[in-house]
Amino acid sequence: MSVPYQWDIVLSMLLFSIGAVGVLVRRNILVMFMCIELMLNAANLAFVSFARHLNDVAGQAIVFFVLVVAAAEVVVGLGIVVAMFRRRRGATADDFHLMKG
């Protein structure tokens, strides 16, 4: 017995919605990064689900590239957040004007 792929898509939409609401509502930079990662993982779940349903490997190849982009985003984003924490104790989305040279 197999789980229908529609359930995976519904779960993916739910996770993506939670991530989008988190990005729009929260002001802490670290929480915003976690929500963006949640959105990327929801997209990965949808790609894998469709790849499994269509018996195609292309969706899994796209997941590999999405994971590479997510890793690069984390490296650059956390570097910026560390620079923000060195200037101030807290890091909110409104504090980026302090990064101007």
Backbone as XML, in Angstrom:
<?xml version="1.0"?>
<chain id="A" units="angstrom">
  <residue number="1" name="MET">
    <atom name="N" x="0.843" y="-1.173" z="0.000"/>
    <atom name="CA" x="0.000" y="0.000" z="0.000"/>
    <atom name="C" x="0.892" y="1.241" z="0.000"/>
  </residue>
  <residue number="2" name="SER">
    <atom name="N" x="0.596" y="2.163" z="-0.878"/>
    <atom name="CA" x="1.419" y="3.342" z="-1.037"/>
    <atom name="C" x="0.611" y="4.600" z="-0.731"/>
  </residue>
  <residue number="3" name="VAL">
    <atom name="N" x="1.295" y="5.596" z="-0.242"/>
    <atom name="CA" x="0.649" y="6.870" z="0.046"/>
    <atom name="C" x="0.489" y="7.632" z="-1.270"/>
  </residue>
  <residue number="4" name="PRO">
    <atom name="N" x="-0.690" y="8.159" z="-1.555"/>
    <atom name="CA" x="-0.864" y="8.914" z="-2.808"/>
    <atom name="C" x="0.001" y="10.174" z="-2.817"/>
  </residue>
  <residue number="5" name="TYR">
    <atom name="N" x="0.446" y="10.551" z="-4.009"/>
    <atom name="CA" x="1.338" y="11.700" z="-4.115"/>
    <atom name="C" x="0.632" y="13.004" z="-3.760"/>
  </residue>
  <residue number="6" name="GLN">
    <atom name="N" x="-0.695" y="13.029" z="-3.817"/>
    <atom name="CA" x="-1.434" y="14.247" z="-3.467"/>
    <atom name="C" x="-1.214" y="14.624" z="-2.006"/>
  </residue>
  <residue number="7" name="TRP">
    <atom name="N" x="-1.039" y="13.648" z="-1.160"/>
    <atom name="CA" x="-0.790" y="13.934" z="0.250"/>
    <atom name="C" x="0.552" y="14.621" z="0.430"/>
  </residue>
  <residue number="8" name="ASP">
    <atom name="N" x="1.534" y="14.186" z="-0.355"/>
    <atom name="CA" x="2.840" y="14.844" z="-0.303"/>
    <atom name="C" x="2.745" y="16.290" z="-0.776"/>
  </residue>
  <residue number="9" name="ILE">
    <atom name="N" x="1.943" y="16.519" z="-1.807"/>
    <atom name="CA" x="1.786" y="17.880" z="-2.333"/>
    <atom name="C" x="1.057" y="18.762" z="-1.323"/>
  </residue>
  <residue number="10" name="VAL">
    <atom name="N" x="0.061" y="18.223" z="-0.656"/>
    <atom name="CA" x="-0.650" y="18.991" z="0.369"/>
    <atom name="C" x="0.288" y="19.326" z="1.529"/>
  </residue>
  <residue number="11" name="LEU">
    <atom name="N" x="1.100" y="18.359" z="1.939"/>
    <atom name="CA" x="2.089" y="18.615" z="2.995"/>
    <atom name="C" x="3.103" y="19.663" z="2.547"/>
  </residue>
  <residue number="12" name="SER">
    <atom name="N" x="3.516" y="19.586" z="1.292"/>
    <atom name="CA" x="4.453" y="20.565" z="0.751"/>
    <atom name="C" x="3.842" y="21.963" z="0.745"/>
  </residue>
  <residue number="13" name="MET">
    <atom name="N" x="2.585" y="22.058" z="0.341"/>
    <atom name="CA" x="1.916" y="23.375" z="0.343"/>
    <atom name="C" x="1.774" y="23.917" z="1.767"/>
  </residue>
  <residue number="14" name="LEU">
    <atom name="N" x="1.471" y="23.044" z="2.713"/>
    <atom name="CA" x="1.342" y="23.462" z="4.104"/>
    <atom name="C" x="2.677" y="23.971" z="4.653"/>
  </residue>
  <residue number="15" name="LEU">
    <atom name="N" x="3.754" y="23.235" z="4.391"/>
    <atom name="CA" x="5.077" y="23.667" z="4.856"/>
    <atom name="C" x="5.503" y="24.978" z="4.195"/>
  </residue>
  <residue number="16" name="PHE">
    <atom name="N" x="5.232" y="25.110" z="2.897"/>
    <atom name="CA" x="5.583" y="26.341" z="2.198"/>
    <atom name="C" x="4.794" y="27.519" z="2.762"/>
  </residue>
  <residue number="17" name="SER">
    <atom name="N" x="3.520" y="27.301" z="3.071"/>
    <atom name="CA" x="2.693" y="28.373" z="3.645"/>
    <atom name="C" x="3.210" y="28.792" z="5.015"/>
  </residue>
  <residue number="18" name="ILE">
    <atom name="N" x="3.584" y="27.836" z="5.835"/>
    <atom name="CA" x="4.135" y="28.158" z="7.155"/>
    <atom name="C" x="5.418" y="28.961" z="7.003"/>
  </residue>
  <residue number="19" name="GLY">
    <atom name="N" x="6.273" y="28.575" z="6.065"/>
    <atom name="CA" x="7.507" y="29.315" z="5.829"/>
    <atom name="C" x="7.254" y="30.720" z="5.318"/>
  </residue>
  <residue number="20" name="ALA">
    <atom name="N" x="6.300" y="30.867" z="4.408"/>
    <atom name="CA" x="6.000" y="32.193" z="3.865"/>
    <atom name="C" x="5.431" y="33.116" z="4.935"/>
  </residue>
  <residue number="21" name="VAL">
    <atom name="N" x="4.551" y="32.593" z="5.761"/>
    <atom name="CA" x="4.008" y="33.401" z="6.857"/>
    <atom name="C" x="5.112" y="33.768" z="7.839"/>
  </residue>
  <residue number="22" name="GLY">
    <atom name="N" x="6.007" y="32.848" z="8.102"/>
    <atom name="CA" x="7.121" y="33.131" z="9.013"/>
    <atom name="C" x="8.029" y="34.219" z="8.483"/>
  </residue>
  <residue number="23" name="VAL">
    <atom name="N" x="8.298" y="34.212" z="7.178"/>
    <atom name="CA" x="9.135" y="35.264" z="6.596"/>
    <atom name="C" x="8.449" y="36.616" z="6.671"/>
  </residue>
  <residue number="24" name="LEU">
    <atom name="N" x="7.152" y="36.636" z="6.436"/>
    <atom name="CA" x="6.424" y="37.903" z="6.429"/>
    <atom name="C" x="6.153" y="38.457" z="7.823"/>
  </residue>
  <residue number="25" name="VAL">
    <atom name="N" x="6.015" y="37.584" z="8.809"/>
    <atom name="CA" x="5.619" y="38.030" z="10.147"/>
    <atom name="C" x="6.816" y="38.297" z="11.052"/>
  </residue>
  <residue number="26" name="ARG">
    <atom name="N" x="7.786" y="37.418" z="11.040"/>
    <atom name="CA" x="8.908" y="37.525" z="11.978"/>
    <atom name="C" x="9.905" y="38.581" z="11.536"/>
  </residue>
  <residue number="27" name="ARG">
    <atom name="N" x="10.621" y="39.171" z="12.496"/>
    <atom name="CA" x="11.597" y="40.196" z="12.191"/>
    <atom name="C" x="13.025" y="39.759" z="12.508"/>
  </residue>
  <residue number="28" name="ASN">
    <atom name="N" x="13.173" y="38.675" z="13.226"/>
    <atom name="CA" x="14.500" y="38.162" z="13.548"/>
    <atom name="C" x="15.106" y="37.512" z="12.306"/>
  </residue>
  <residue number="29" name="ILE">
    <atom name="N" x="16.345" y="37.866" z="12.010"/>
    <atom name="CA" x="16.994" y="37.397" z="10.790"/>
    <atom name="C" x="17.173" y="35.877" z="10.804"/>
  </residue>
  <residue number="30" name="LEU">
    <atom name="N" x="17.552" y="35.304" z="11.930"/>
    <atom name="CA" x="17.767" y="33.859" z="11.988"/>
    <atom name="C" x="16.470" y="33.088" z="11.768"/>
  </residue>
  <residue number="31" name="VAL">
    <atom name="N" x="15.383" y="33.582" z="12.327"/>
    <atom name="CA" x="14.089" y="32.934" z="12.126"/>
    <atom name="C" x="13.658" y="33.066" z="10.668"/>
  </residue>
  <residue number="32" name="MET">
    <atom name="N" x="13.955" y="34.208" z="10.061"/>
    <atom name="CA" x="13.626" y="34.384" z="8.646"/>
    <atom name="C" x="14.413" y="33.406" z="7.776"/>
  </residue>
  <residue number="33" name="PHE">
    <atom name="N" x="15.683" y="33.178" z="8.100"/>
    <atom name="CA" x="16.471" y="32.204" z="7.353"/>
    <atom name="C" x="15.912" y="30.793" z="7.526"/>
  </residue>
  <residue number="34" name="MET">
    <atom name="N" x="15.488" y="30.461" z="8.727"/>
    <atom name="CA" x="14.901" y="29.139" z="8.945"/>
    <atom name="C" x="13.611" y="28.974" z="8.150"/>
  </residue>
  <residue number="35" name="CYS">
    <atom name="N" x="12.826" y="30.032" z="8.055"/>
    <atom name="CA" x="11.584" y="29.959" z="7.282"/>
    <atom name="C" x="11.874" y="29.829" z="5.789"/>
  </residue>
  <residue number="36" name="ILE">
    <atom name="N" x="12.911" y="30.497" z="5.307"/>
    <atom name="CA" x="13.291" y="30.352" z="3.899"/>
    <atom name="C" x="13.763" y="28.923" z="3.629"/>
  </residue>
  <residue number="37" name="GLU">
    <atom name="N" x="14.501" y="28.360" z="4.556"/>
    <atom name="CA" x="14.933" y="26.976" z="4.397"/>
    <atom name="C" x="13.731" y="26.021" z="4.411"/>
  </residue>
  <residue number="38" name="LEU">
    <atom name="N" x="12.736" y="26.331" z="5.236"/>
    <atom name="CA" x="11.522" y="25.518" z="5.260"/>
    <atom name="C" x="10.807" y="25.587" z="3.914"/>
  </residue>
  <residue number="39" name="MET">
    <atom name="N" x="10.774" y="26.767" z="3.309"/>
    <atom name="CA" x="10.147" y="26.917" z="2.000"/>
    <atom name="C" x="10.916" y="26.143" z="0.926"/>
  </residue>
  <residue number="40" name="LEU">
    <atom name="N" x="12.236" y="26.179" z="0.976"/>
    <atom name="CA" x="13.030" y="25.430" z="0.003"/>
    <atom name="C" x="12.834" y="23.921" z="0.173"/>
  </residue>
  <residue number="41" name="ASN">
    <atom name="N" x="12.751" y="23.465" z="1.408"/>
    <atom name="CA" x="12.518" y="22.036" z="1.642"/>
    <atom name="C" x="11.119" y="21.613" z="1.203"/>
  </residue>
  <residue number="42" name="ALA">
    <atom name="N" x="10.142" y="22.505" z="1.330"/>
    <atom name="CA" x="8.794" y="22.203" z="0.836"/>
    <atom name="C" x="8.806" y="22.060" z="-0.681"/>
  </residue>
  <residue number="43" name="ALA">
    <atom name="N" x="9.552" y="22.922" z="-1.356"/>
    <atom name="CA" x="9.675" y="22.794" z="-2.810"/>
    <atom name="C" x="10.377" y="21.492" z="-3.174"/>
  </residue>
  <residue number="44" name="ASN">
    <atom name="N" x="11.390" y="21.116" z="-2.410"/>
    <atom name="CA" x="12.083" y="19.843" z="-2.655"/>
    <atom name="C" x="11.140" y="18.657" z="-2.493"/>
  </residue>
  <residue number="45" name="LEU">
    <atom name="N" x="10.289" y="18.713" z="-1.483"/>
    <atom name="CA" x="9.320" y="17.640" z="-1.278"/>
    <atom name="C" x="8.375" y="17.528" z="-2.463"/>
  </residue>
  <residue number="46" name="ALA">
    <atom name="N" x="7.943" y="18.664" z="-3.003"/>
    <atom name="CA" x="7.065" y="18.634" z="-4.171"/>
    <atom name="C" x="7.793" y="18.063" z="-5.387"/>
  </residue>
  <residue number="47" name="PHE">
    <atom name="N" x="9.046" y="18.459" z="-5.589"/>
    <atom name="CA" x="9.814" y="17.930" z="-6.717"/>
    <atom name="C" x="9.981" y="16.419" z="-6.618"/>
  </residue>
  <residue number="48" name="VAL">
    <atom name="N" x="10.320" y="15.935" z="-5.436"/>
    <atom name="CA" x="10.522" y="14.490" z="-5.260"/>
    <atom name="C" x="9.204" y="13.739" z="-5.420"/>
  </residue>
  <residue number="49" name="SER">
    <atom name="N" x="8.135" y="14.316" z="-4.928"/>
    <atom name="CA" x="6.841" y="13.662" z="-5.047"/>
    <atom name="C" x="6.409" y="13.542" z="-6.506"/>
  </residue>
  <residue number="50" name="PHE">
    <atom name="N" x="6.570" y="14.620" z="-7.259"/>
    <atom name="CA" x="6.216" y="14.556" z="-8.677"/>
    <atom name="C" x="7.162" y="13.635" z="-9.444"/>
  </residue>
  <residue number="51" name="ALA">
    <atom name="N" x="8.430" y="13.621" z="-9.083"/>
    <atom name="CA" x="9.377" y="12.725" z="-9.749"/>
    <atom name="C" x="9.006" y="11.265" z="-9.499"/>
  </residue>
  <residue number="52" name="ARG">
    <atom name="N" x="8.579" y="10.974" z="-8.279"/>
    <atom name="CA" x="8.172" y="9.599" z="-7.970"/>
    <atom name="C" x="6.900" y="9.223" z="-8.718"/>
  </residue>
  <residue number="53" name="HIS">
    <atom name="N" x="5.966" y="10.185" z="-8.793"/>
    <atom name="CA" x="4.694" y="9.912" z="-9.468"/>
    <atom name="C" x="4.884" y="9.720" z="-10.973"/>
  </residue>
  <residue number="54" name="LEU">
    <atom name="N" x="5.769" y="10.512" z="-11.586"/>
    <atom name="CA" x="5.980" y="10.445" z="-13.027"/>
    <atom name="C" x="7.077" y="9.467" z="-13.439"/>
  </residue>
  <residue number="55" name="ASN">
    <atom name="N" x="7.705" y="8.809" z="-12.461"/>
    <atom name="CA" x="8.822" y="7.892" z="-12.719"/>
    <atom name="C" x="9.917" y="8.563" z="-13.542"/>
  </residue>
  <residue number="56" name="ASP">
    <atom name="N" x="10.294" y="9.759" z="-13.109"/>
    <atom name="CA" x="11.310" y="10.545" z="-13.803"/>
    <atom name="C" x="12.365" y="10.983" z="-12.797"/>
  </residue>
  <residue number="57" name="VAL">
    <atom name="N" x="13.599" y="11.034" z="-13.220"/>
    <atom name="CA" x="14.689" y="11.388" z="-12.322"/>
    <atom name="C" x="14.958" y="12.892" z="-12.337"/>
  </residue>
  <residue number="58" name="ALA">
    <atom name="N" x="14.336" y="13.631" z="-13.238"/>
    <atom name="CA" x="14.620" y="15.060" z="-13.379"/>
    <atom name="C" x="14.261" y="15.833" z="-12.107"/>
  </residue>
  <residue number="59" name="GLY">
    <atom name="N" x="13.186" y="15.454" z="-11.452"/>
    <atom name="CA" x="12.807" y="16.140" z="-10.217"/>
    <atom name="C" x="13.844" y="15.961" z="-9.127"/>
  </residue>
  <residue number="60" name="GLN">
    <atom name="N" x="14.437" y="14.790" z="-9.049"/>
    <atom name="CA" x="15.464" y="14.554" z="-8.045"/>
    <atom name="C" x="16.752" y="15.288" z="-8.391"/>
  </residue>
  <residue number="61" name="ALA">
    <atom name="N" x="17.023" y="15.477" z="-9.672"/>
    <atom name="CA" x="18.187" y="16.270" z="-10.076"/>
    <atom name="C" x="17.981" y="17.742" z="-9.718"/>
  </residue>
  <residue number="62" name="ILE">
    <atom name="N" x="16.766" y="18.227" z="-9.876"/>
    <atom name="CA" x="16.469" y="19.613" z="-9.499"/>
    <atom name="C" x="16.626" y="19.792" z="-7.999"/>
  </residue>
  <residue number="63" name="VAL">
    <atom name="N" x="16.245" y="18.789" z="-7.220"/>
    <atom name="CA" x="16.405" y="18.859" z="-5.766"/>
    <atom name="C" x="17.872" y="19.026" z="-5.404"/>
  </residue>
  <residue number="64" name="PHE">
    <atom name="N" x="18.755" y="18.339" z="-6.113"/>
    <atom name="CA" x="20.183" y="18.479" z="-5.854"/>
    <atom name="C" x="20.624" y="19.937" z="-6.052"/>
  </residue>
  <residue number="65" name="PHE">
    <atom name="N" x="20.190" y="20.559" z="-7.131"/>
    <atom name="CA" x="20.576" y="21.945" z="-7.391"/>
    <atom name="C" x="19.941" y="22.912" z="-6.390"/>
  </residue>
  <residue number="66" name="VAL">
    <atom name="N" x="18.720" y="22.630" z="-5.960"/>
    <atom name="CA" x="18.085" y="23.476" z="-4.936"/>
    <atom name="C" x="18.855" y="23.389" z="-3.623"/>
  </residue>
  <residue number="67" name="LEU">
    <atom name="N" x="19.326" y="22.189" z="-3.278"/>
    <atom name="CA" x="20.119" y="22.036" z="-2.058"/>
    <atom name="C" x="21.445" y="22.781" z="-2.149"/>
  </residue>
  <residue number="68" name="VAL">
    <atom name="N" x="22.044" y="22.812" z="-3.334"/>
    <atom name="CA" x="23.291" y="23.565" z="-3.515"/>
    <atom name="C" x="23.033" y="25.058" z="-3.341"/>
  </residue>
  <residue number="69" name="VAL">
    <atom name="N" x="21.952" y="25.554" z="-3.914"/>
    <atom name="CA" x="21.608" y="26.973" z="-3.766"/>
    <atom name="C" x="21.288" y="27.293" z="-2.308"/>
  </residue>
  <residue number="70" name="ALA">
    <atom name="N" x="20.602" y="26.392" z="-1.620"/>
    <atom name="CA" x="20.277" y="26.615" z="-0.207"/>
    <atom name="C" x="21.539" y="26.666" z="0.638"/>
  </residue>
  <residue number="71" name="ALA">
    <atom name="N" x="22.506" y="25.814" z="0.340"/>
    <atom name="CA" x="23.766" y="25.833" z="1.093"/>
    <atom name="C" x="24.517" y="27.130" z="0.852"/>
  </residue>
  <residue number="72" name="ALA">
    <atom name="N" x="24.537" y="27.606" z="-0.384"/>
    <atom name="CA" x="25.201" y="28.879" z="-0.686"/>
    <atom name="C" x="24.487" y="30.039" z="-0.004"/>
  </residue>
  <residue number="73" name="GLU">
    <atom name="N" x="23.170" y="29.974" z="0.038"/>
    <atom name="CA" x="22.389" y="31.032" z="0.695"/>
    <atom name="C" x="22.682" y="31.058" z="2.187"/>
  </residue>
  <residue number="74" name="VAL">
    <atom name="N" x="22.825" y="29.906" z="2.785"/>
    <atom name="CA" x="23.121" y="29.844" z="4.219"/>
    <atom name="C" x="24.503" y="30.415" z="4.504"/>
  </residue>
  <residue number="75" name="VAL">
    <atom name="N" x="25.476" y="30.094" z="3.673"/>
    <atom name="CA" x="26.834" y="30.592" z="3.899"/>
    <atom name="C" x="26.875" y="32.112" z="3.814"/>
  </residue>
  <residue number="76" name="VAL">
    <atom name="N" x="26.305" y="32.675" z="2.769"/>
    <atom name="CA" x="26.324" y="34.135" z="2.595"/>
    <atom name="C" x="25.454" y="34.807" z="3.655"/>
  </residue>
  <residue number="77" name="GLY">
    <atom name="N" x="24.267" y="34.250" z="3.878"/>
    <atom name="CA" x="23.347" y="34.860" z="4.845"/>
    <atom name="C" x="23.887" y="34.847" z="6.260"/>
  </residue>
  <residue number="78" name="LEU">
    <atom name="N" x="24.471" y="33.737" z="6.673"/>
    <atom name="CA" x="25.013" y="33.681" z="8.030"/>
    <atom name="C" x="26.231" y="34.579" z="8.190"/>
  </residue>
  <residue number="79" name="GLY">
    <atom name="N" x="26.993" y="34.779" z="7.112"/>
    <atom name="CA" x="28.098" y="35.740" z="7.170"/>
    <atom name="C" x="27.590" y="37.152" z="7.422"/>
  </residue>
  <residue number="80" name="ILE">
    <atom name="N" x="26.499" y="37.504" z="6.777"/>
    <atom name="CA" x="25.899" y="38.834" z="6.995"/>
    <atom name="C" x="25.333" y="38.937" z="8.397"/>
  </residue>
  <residue number="81" name="VAL">
    <atom name="N" x="24.704" y="37.881" z="8.874"/>
    <atom name="CA" x="24.133" y="37.910" z="10.223"/>
    <atom name="C" x="25.228" y="38.024" z="11.279"/>
  </residue>
  <residue number="82" name="VAL">
    <atom name="N" x="26.344" y="37.333" z="11.089"/>
    <atom name="CA" x="27.453" y="37.437" z="12.033"/>
    <atom name="C" x="27.996" y="38.867" z="12.044"/>
  </residue>
  <residue number="83" name="ALA">
    <atom name="N" x="28.087" y="39.490" z="10.880"/>
    <atom name="CA" x="28.533" y="40.882" z="10.818"/>
    <atom name="C" x="27.554" y="41.804" z="11.543"/>
  </residue>
  <residue number="84" name="MET">
    <atom name="N" x="26.268" y="41.490" z="11.459"/>
    <atom name="CA" x="25.262" y="42.297" z="12.173"/>
    <atom name="C" x="25.395" y="42.105" z="13.684"/>
  </residue>
  <residue number="85" name="PHE">
    <atom name="N" x="25.610" y="40.882" z="14.125"/>
    <atom name="CA" x="25.728" y="40.626" z="15.555"/>
    <atom name="C" x="26.992" y="41.244" z="16.142"/>
  </residue>
  <residue number="86" name="ARG">
    <atom name="N" x="28.009" y="41.457" z="15.329"/>
    <atom name="CA" x="29.214" y="42.113" z="15.836"/>
    <atom name="C" x="28.968" y="43.590" z="16.090"/>
  </residue>
  <residue number="87" name="ARG">
    <atom name="N" x="28.079" y="44.192" z="15.314"/>
    <atom name="CA" x="27.777" y="45.617" z="15.517"/>
    <atom name="C" x="26.743" y="45.843" z="16.608"/>
  </residue>
  <residue number="88" name="ARG">
    <atom name="N" x="25.767" y="44.942" z="16.683"/>
    <atom name="CA" x="24.703" y="45.056" z="17.685"/>
    <atom name="C" x="24.443" y="43.697" z="18.295"/>
  </residue>
  <residue number="89" name="ARG">
    <atom name="N" x="23.805" y="43.673" z="19.436"/>
    <atom name="CA" x="23.503" y="42.391" z="20.080"/>
    <atom name="C" x="22.368" y="41.661" z="19.379"/>
  </residue>
  <residue number="90" name="GLY">
    <atom name="N" x="21.397" y="42.374" z="18.906"/>
    <atom name="CA" x="20.272" y="41.747" z="18.219"/>
    <atom name="C" x="20.360" y="41.996" z="16.732"/>
  </residue>
  <residue number="91" name="ALA">
    <atom name="N" x="19.740" y="41.161" z="15.978"/>
    <atom name="CA" x="19.729" y="41.347" z="14.529"/>
    <atom name="C" x="18.286" y="41.220" z="14.041"/>
  </residue>
  <residue number="92" name="THR">
    <atom name="N" x="17.717" y="42.334" z="13.635"/>
    <atom name="CA" x="16.390" y="42.321" z="13.040"/>
    <atom name="C" x="16.509" y="42.762" z="11.591"/>
  </residue>
  <residue number="93" name="ALA">
    <atom name="N" x="15.425" y="42.626" z="10.875"/>
    <atom name="CA" x="15.442" y="42.989" z="9.456"/>
    <atom name="C" x="15.608" y="44.483" z="9.264"/>
  </residue>
  <residue number="94" name="ASP">
    <atom name="N" x="15.295" y="45.284" z="10.261"/>
    <atom name="CA" x="15.423" y="46.734" z="10.140"/>
    <atom name="C" x="16.846" y="47.224" z="10.371"/>
  </residue>
  <residue number="95" name="ASP">
    <atom name="N" x="17.731" y="46.370" z="10.837"/>
    <atom name="CA" x="19.097" y="46.789" z="11.179"/>
    <atom name="C" x="20.057" y="46.752" z="9.992"/>
  </residue>
  <residue number="96" name="PHE">
    <atom name="N" x="19.589" y="46.437" z="8.804"/>
    <atom name="CA" x="20.505" y="46.337" z="7.681"/>
    <atom name="C" x="21.005" y="47.692" z="7.205"/>
  </residue>
  <residue number="97" name="HIS">
    <atom name="N" x="20.358" y="48.771" z="7.594"/>
    <atom name="CA" x="20.867" y="50.088" z="7.202"/>
    <atom name="C" x="22.205" y="50.393" z="7.882"/>
  </residue>
  <residue number="98" name="LEU">
    <atom name="N" x="22.542" y="49.660" z="8.942"/>
    <atom name="CA" x="23.829" y="49.842" z="9.603"/>
    <atom name="C" x="24.981" y="49.269" z="8.786"/>
  </residue>
  <residue number="99" name="MET">
    <atom name="N" x="24.705" y="48.430" z="7.806"/>
    <atom name="CA" x="25.740" y="47.804" z="7.013"/>
    <atom name="C" x="26.278" y="48.714" z="5.910"/>
  </residue>
  <residue number="100" name="LYS">
    <atom name="N" x="25.696" y="49.890" z="5.736"/>
    <atom name="CA" x="26.175" y="50.811" z="4.698"/>
    <atom name="C" x="27.584" y="51.275" z="5.060"/>
  </residue>
  <residue number="101" name="GLY">
    <atom name="N" x="28.409" y="51.404" z="4.047"/>
    <atom name="CA" x="29.809" y="51.781" z="4.266"/>
    <atom name="C" x="29.920" y="53.193" z="4.569"/>
  </residue>
</chain>
